[in-house]
Amino acid sequence: MLIAFSVAPSGTGRADGSVHDAVAAAVAVVRASGLPHRTTSMFTELEGEWDEVFAVVKRATEAVMPFGSRVSLVLKADIRPGHTGEIDGKVERLEQALDAAAGDPATDATP
């Protein structure tokens, strides 16, 4: 299972609206989990079994709670039993498809 999630506090009282300290606390939880993960500017992706990924999301959410008066959690899951290594595999297959399309004269837009 892959989970993409974003967790952030609101009501922080910070004039600049920054939440980087809270996000750092959540990402530290993810990194400590030992599960395959990737953090980008908007989401953190996590791969593992149902119970283990949701336990990490819960702990990451709890780590953000002290930073504001409320917490927002956005979550998307790709549930595909029997498949592992998809955190990299999906991206690798996409890159292969793009490379194949770039080398295919039928997809070349030039005359």
ZIURMO-V844228 format. One record per residue. RES is the residue in one small letter. SS is DSSP state (H for helix, E for strand, C for the rest). Layout:
RES_SS ; RES_SS
This chain:
m_C ; l_E ; i_E ; a_E ; f_E ; s_E ; v_E ; a_E ; p_E ; s_E ; g_C ; t_C ; g_C ; r_C ; a_C ; d_C ; g_C ; s_C ; v_C ; h_H ; d_H ; a_H ; v_H ; a_H ; a_H ; a_H ; v_H ; a_H ; v_H ; v_H ; r_H ; a_H ; s_H ; g_C ; l_C ; p_C ; h_E ; r_E ; t_E ; t_C ; s_C ; m_C ; f_C ; t_E ; e_E ; l_E ; e_E ; g_C ; e_C ; w_H ; d_H ; e_H ; v_H ; f_H ; a_H ; v_H ; v_H ; k_H ; r_H ; a_H ; t_H ; e_H ; a_H ; v_H ; m_H ; p_C ; f_C ; g_C ; s_C ; r_E ; v_E ; s_E ; l_E ; v_E ; l_E ; k_E ; a_E ; d_E ; i_C ; r_C ; p_C ; g_C ; h_C ; t_C ; g_C ; e_H ; i_H ; d_H ; g_H ; k_H ; v_H ; e_H ; r_H ; l_H ; e_H ; q_H ; a_H ; l_H ; d_H ; a_H ; a_H ; a_H ; g_H ; d_C ; p_H ; a_H ; t_H ; d_C ; a_C ; t_C ; p_C
